[in-house]
Amino acid sequence: MGGLREVTAPFVAPSPSGVAIRSRLKGLTAGDEKVLCLIGDHLGSLASLDLRARCAAGPDHGTEQWAQRKRALTDESSSRWAGSITKATHDQWALARRGLLAHVQGLEAGVRTITHRLSLSVGEKGTRHAPGGYRDRQEWFAKSRRLHVLEHRLEAVRADWQAGIVHVVRGGKRLLDTRHHLEAAGLSEAEWRRRWQAGRRFLQADGESGKRYGNETIRVTPDGEVSIRLPAPLAHLANAPHGRYVLAATMSFAHRGEQWADRVTAHRAVAYRVHEDVGRGRWYLTASWAIPPVQTVPLATVRMHGLVGVDTNADHLAAWRLDQHGNPVGEPLRFGYDLSGTADHRDAQVRHALIRMLHWAKRHGLAVAVEDLDFQAEKTREKHGRRKRFRKLISGMPVARLRARLVSMAAELGIPVIAVDPAYTSKWGAQHWQKPLTGKNRKATRHDAAAVAIGRRALGHPIRRRTAPPRTHRSDGYGHRTVQAGPVAPGREGNRPRIPGPRTRSVPPGCGVKAVDQNAQHRSGRSGRSGRSGRSGRSGRSGRSAEHETWQQDSLPLSL
């Protein structure tokens, strides 16, 4: 066990800190869409300039520079629009900074792996925790060239990290690369241009508590009226007082609509974002707000009534219910999903599988135990070599999306989620639980056994099953003491009902496993009293049960 890594303790996953809901803006006129495009394009150009200034400042950026950027944007928009732009810019720069650090760490891991494998002899076998040498000289030579490429790339990325330089594309790098592959994407240049412009628009505003309906810039009333505060250069387009433009479309939120209505009625902060889906030709409005942190339920309370262990796989969720002692209950469950198609289709499949699993857990009053998976450092080709199929498998698993969806959806249903260390759950589950759970009418898979292992780890029990005692210690000799005579045997007597209580070796008189066998008790009594004198040494019975003898009282002695 010295070579195994330490397994971290399970913990109750914290509830989400924010909520976001989306609804379609129906009934927009051509004039409304034109005004929205003008506002988004104007604010998008300001956001691009502000992002350029923020990236040039680097990590030495302070509050004074932030205030200068905001003052520069206020003249071209408004104070609230400038605040939203600068905050979004800072968040985007911080996200790019974290992504750059992850890229550095990934390159360092690749360089270490290749360097280690190149130092070994060709064809040398690897160990349990370290890969071996490369298969042949051709692969060794190709990897040595790749090592130089990765080292050069790592040097450049590390220099950018130390200098505070980040590379950000407003609109998305993927959409930018699509410009060079329009035929493969099935787009014309005009269609790509529309998507590029829609992706670079800026139409989002942060909320502010105490203001009317929680947002002065993009205001949505409880009746569904949407109005936008126009930037200063576009104030001539206003159709309402105070430089506002009221859309002809009204909207309502089907999901969490009551929560949203309560917030806007109480004038609590709500942030809004308006964006266009060019592929569908629709406009959407997204509302989001922060929710106060909820105190996490203690782990001991969550474990009290058992839970359901869930194993995440590429095409399904394998689940099995366990009681508080770690014993599997009932049959294994399988919630499948299809991860082919568009991103929206994959997200819908994940949500559908999760809601079915959570509704089942809610009906039985159970918590959910899942693995705290993170494949960011486990899917490199340097780590897994030629296992392209396995790399593609773990790269396609929606780990981050599924984890975020599960926590948020479980919080709505009031179901606690326990996150456990994923180390050795599949291996030990198959080793200790797959065969015992397989019977004539049920074939437990490796994923079902992993779900049991996850549940036992969440309950605080070891994954392995208790070792069975030797055969002779399981009963008297090689047979159970409760074996009775057949139904046709003469003089047959049935078992008495078992008295509830712990099964120990110290059994009260009359409650033993041979309590029904009166003859056995008489024989054992005679053998135990054979060395005594007086009346106790006399056998007052013929060796058969009293029920089969004639009862006769002894006569009194004449001396009394």
N, C-alpha and C positions, 0 to 999 in steps of 0.2 A: 504493500500500500504506500510505500515511500515515494513511488514515482507518480502517484495521482495528485492532481492539483486540489487545492483546498476548495471545498464547496461552501459558498456563502449561504447565510441563513435566509429563509423566505421572509417576505414582508408583504403587507397589504398595500396595493398600489394606490397612490393618492388620486383623488377625484380631479377632473379637468378644471382648469382655472378660467375658461372662457366658453362662450356659446356663439355659434354663427348659424344663421338661417338665411335661406335664399328664396326669392319669389320672382316670377316673371312680370315685367311691366307690359301689360296688355293694353291695346288701344292707343298706342303712340301714333301721332300724325307724322307726316313727312317733315313738317316744320319742327316738331319736337326732336326728331332724330337729327336734323341738321344742327339744331342748337346744342344738343348733347355732343355731337362730333366737334363742333367749334370749341366748346368748353374743354373737352378732353384733350384736343390737340394743343390748345394754348397752354394748359397746365402741364401737359406732357413735355413740351419744350422747356418749360421752367424747371421741371423735375430733372431733365437730362443735364441742364446747366448746373443745377445744384449738386447732382451726383458727381459731376466732373470736379467741382470744387471740393467736395468732401473727400474724394479719392486722392486728390492732390495734397490735401492736408495731412494724410497719413494718420498714424496712431497718436501724434502729438496734438490732435484736435481738442480744443477746450470749449468751455461755455461761451467765452467771448467771441470766438470764431463762429460758433453756432448762432449767436445773436446777430452777428454781422450778416450771415447768410440769410437769416430771416428778414432782416430789414431790407436787404436787396430785393427779396421776392415780394415784399408787401406792396411796393409801388406798382407792380405789374399784376397783382391779384387782389388779395386782402390779407388782413392779419391772420385770420383763421385758416385760409387756404395756405399761407406761407408756413404756418405751424404744422399743418398736415404734411406738406411736402418735405420739410426738413426732417420730421420724425420718420417718415417712410424712407427717406434717403439714408438716414443713420442706421435704421434696421437692416436695410439692404446691404450696406457696407459691412456691418457686423456679421451678417450671414455669409457674405463672401469671404470674410476673414476666417471664420470657422471652417468653411469649405477648403480654404487654402491650407490650413493646418492639417486637416484630415488627409489632403493630398500629399503633404510632406511625410506624414506618418506612413501612408501606404507605400510611397516610393522607398522609404527607409527599410520597411519590412521586405520588399522585393529585393533590394540590394543585399540584405543580410542573407536571405534564403539562397540566392544564386551564388554568392560568395562561398557559403558553406558547402553547397553541392559541388562547386568547381574544385574545392580543396580535397574532395574525396576521389578515390580511384574510379575509373569508368566501370560501371556495373556493380559497384559495391552496394550491399544491402543496407537499407536504413534501419533505424531503431524504432521503437514504439512512439517516441516523441520527436524524432528528427528524421528528415528525408535522407535517402541515400544518394549515391552518385548517379550521374546520368547514364543512359542506357548504352550509348555508343559514342565514338569520337565525333561523329557528325553533329549530334545533339550538343555535345560538350562545346564544340566550336561555335555553334549558333548561339548558345547561351552566354558564352564569353563575349560575343559581340553585343548581345542585348544588355549585358552588364554595363558596358561602356555607355550605351544609350541612356540607361536609367541613371547612371551616375551623373552624366551631363545634365539630364533633365532635373535631377534632384538638386544639383548645384544652382541652377537657375531659379527653381521654385523656392529654395531656401533663401536665396538672396532677396527675392521679392518679399518673403515673409519678414525677414529682418528689417527691410526698408519700409515695410508697411504698405506695399503696393498690392492692390487687388485688381482683378479683371472682371468687370460686370457688364453684361449686355442687357440693356433695357428692351424688353420684348422677348427675350429668351435666346440663348445660344442655339438651341435646337432649331428654332424657326429661322435664325440667321443662316445656319448651315443648309437648310432646305432650299434657300435661294439658288444654290449651286446644283441642286438635284431636283429640278421642277418636274421632269418627266417621271422619275421614280415616285415622287410624291403625288402625281396626278393633278398638278396645279398649273394654271397659267400664271404669267407674270402679274397680270392685273389682280387675280385672286390672291396671290401671295402678298401683293402690296396692300390689299385691304386688311389682311390678317396682321401684317406687320404694323400698320398704322393703329389698328385696334389694340394690339398688344402694348403699344407705347403710350397710349392715352393715360391720363391721370384724372380719375373722377372718384376720389374717396376723401372722406372727411371724418376726423375724430369727433367723438361726442364730448359733451360738457354738462356735468350735473348742475342743476339749478336753472339752466336755460330752457327756453320753451321747447317742449317735447324732446329734450335731451340733446339737441343738435341745432345750432344756428345756421350752419352752412348748407347741409342737405337735410331738410325738414320733412318728416312724414307724420301726418296727423293720425289720430286713431281712426278717422273715417277713411284713410287710404290716400289722401291728397299728398302729392309729392311736389315740393318746390325747392329750387336751388338758388343760392346766392351767387350772382354772376360776378366774375372778376371785373376789375375796373375797366379794361379795354373793351369789354363786351357788355357794358351796362346799358347800351342803347337797345339791346334785345329784350329788355325786361317787359313783362306783361302784367306785373303786379307791383304794388308799392315797395319802397325800400330796395330797389334794384334786384328783385327776385323774379325768377321765371317759374311759372306753375305748369306742370305737365298736364296734358289732357287725360293721361292714363291714371287710373286708380289701382291700387294694389292692396293685397292682403296676404298674410302669412298663414298657410295651413298648418305648418309644423311650429309648435311653440308660440302660436299666435296669442294665446292668453298671457303668456309671460311677457311678450313684447308689448302688448297693450298696457299691461300694468306698469311697465317701465316708462313708456312715453307719457302715460297719464300722470305719473308721479314726477315727471321732468327729470328722470335719471338718465345718465349718459348712455347713448347708443351711437356706435359708429356705423357709417353706411358706405357702400361702394357700388357704383353703377358701371357695368361693363357690357360689351356687345359680344354675342356669339355669332361670328361671321358665317360659320358653316350652316347654322340654322336660321340666320337672319332674325335673331331675337335679342332683346335687351333684358337684362336681369338686374335686380337690386338685392344686395346682401347686407343684412343687419348683423352686428356683432356687439357683444358686451361682455364685461368681466363679471364673474360670479365669485362670491366670497368663499374662501377655503372652508371645506367641511372637515370636522374632526374625524380622523381615521378611526374605524372600529378596531379595538384591540385584537391581536391575532388569536388569542385564546378564545375570545367570544366567537370569532368567525369559524373556528374549528369545532365548535361545540356540537353541531348537528351534522357533521360530515360535509362533503363537498363533491364536486365533479371535476376530475382531472381531464384536461384538454391537451391533446398533442396536435401541433400545427404541422400540416403537410402541404405539398405543392397543389393538391387538388381536393383536399377535404380536411375536416376537423374530426379527429378521433376522440371520443369522450367516454368516460366510464365513471359511474357513481361509486363513491366509497363512504363507508360509515366512519364514525369518529375513531374507531380502532384501526382503520386502514384496510378493512376487508372490502373487496369488490362486491357490489350489490346489483342484482339484476343483470341485464344484458348490455353489451357495448353499443354505443350509438355512433352514427356516422353522419356528418353534415357536409355534403359536397358542394363545390363551387367550380366554375369554369373560368380560368384566367386568360382565355383567348379573347381577341377583339380589342375594342377601344378601351381607354382608361376609364371612361364612365361605365362601360359594361362590366369591367373587372371590379370596380368599386361597388356597383350594385350587387354583384355576385357575393362579394365579401360581406356586405351588410345583410343580405338575405340569409346567409348561413349563420351569421352571428345572432341575428334576432331569433331564429328558430332555436338555437342552442340556449340563449338566455331565457326565452319563454319557458322552455322545459325546466331549466334550473329554478325559475321563479315559481313554477307550480309545485315543486318539491321543496322549496325553501332552502336551497343549497347555495353555497359560495362557489366561485369558479377559480381553479388553479391553472395557471398557464406558465410556460417557460419565458424567462426574460431574455429573448433571443436578440442577437445583434450580429448580422453577417457581414458588416462592413469590412472587417479585417480577415474574413474567412473565405472570400470568393476570388482571390487573386489567382492568376494562372501560375505564378511562381510557387504558390503553396500546394496546389493540387496537380500541377504538371499537365499531363495529357487528359486528365479527367474532364473533358469539355462538357460532357453530358451532365456531370455532377455540378460543375460551375454554373451551367445554364439553369439547372434545377434550383439551386439556392439563390441565384440572382433573380429568378422570376417569382420567388415567394414574397408576397406583400407583407413583410414582417412589420415594418414601421406603420403602414396604413392599418393593418389588422389590429396592432396593439392600441393605436390611438382610437380606432372605432370601438374596440371592445371596452376600453375604460370609460369612454363617454356614454355608450349605450347602456352599460351596466350601471353607471351612476344614475341614469334616469329611472331604471327599474329598481334601484335600491339593492343591488346585488354586489357584495364585496368581491374584489378580485385579488388573488394572492399570486405574486410573482415569485418564481423559484429559479434557482440556478439550473441551467440546462445541461450541466456536465453529466455525462454517462447515463442519462435517463433512457435513451433508446437501447443502449447496449445492456445495461443491467436489467431493464424491464424485460427484454427478450430472454435474458439468461435465467431470471428467477420466476417470471410470471407467465410467459407465453405458453409453456407446456402445461402447467397446472390448470390454466384457464381453458384449455382446449379439451373438448369432450366429443361424444358421438354426435350431438346435435349442434355443436358450436365450435367453430375454428377461430381461435383468437389470433389476430395478426400481430406483427411486430409493433404497429402503431397503437393497437389496443393495449398491449403490454406497457408501452411507453406512457400512455395516459394513466395507467395504474401507478407507475413509478413516480410520475409527476404529482399525483394526488397524495401518495404516501409521503413524499418529501415535503409537501405543503402542510401536512398534518404533523410533521415532526417525527415520523417513524422512519426507520431505515428501509431502504428499498428491498433488500433481500428478505426472503421468507425465513421463518424460524426453522432451524435445523431439526429434523425429526429424530427422536431418540432411537437407540437400537431396537431391533425387532422384538427381542425378549423383554424389553422394558415397556413396550406399549401395552401389554396385557399379561395375564398369567401364562408364562411359557410362550406357546405359539398360538393360543386360542383365546378368545374372549370368554370371560367368566359368565357372561349373560346368555350364552348359548343354551337353549332349552330343548327339551325333547320334542319330537315331532307331534303333530296333532293326533296320530293314530296310536301313539305309545300308551300302554296301560298305566293308570295311575298318574296321568299327566296333570301338572299344576301350572297355571299361568303366572306371569309376572305381576307383582304388585305395582301400582303406580309409583313412579319415582318421586321422592320427597324433594321439593326445591331446596337448593342450597349449594354451597361449593362442594366439588368432588375432591375430597381429600382422602388420605390413607386412614385417618382416624374416623371411623364410621360409628355412629351411636348404635347401641344394641337394637336389633330389630329393623335396622335401616340399611343393612348391607346388601351386597349384590346377591347373596344366597339366603336372603330372608325368607323366600318362599320355600326353600328346601329344608323342611323340618328334620328330615332324616339325617342330612349332613350336619345340622347343628347338634343333634343328639350324639352322633358318632364322635364329633370333635369334643363334645362335653365329656363323654365317657373316657376318651383318651387323655384329656387333661386332668381327670380326677382319679386316674387309676392308682396313684400312689397314696391316696388318702384312706383314712379308716372311718368307720361308723356308717351312718346312713348315706352320707354323700358318696361313698364308694360303691353303693349298691345300684345296680341298673334297674330302675323302676319301670322301664319301658322295653318293649321287645325289639326296638330298632326301627319301628314303623311310626308313621305320624299318628298323633293322638286322634285325628279325625277318623282313623280306620280301626280303632280299638274300642272295646266295651269298658265304660268307666265304672269303677267300683271303689268305694271308700274303704280304707283299712279300719278294722275293728279296734276299739280302744283297749289298751291293756288293763287287766283286772287290778293291777296294783294302784291305779289312780283312784 
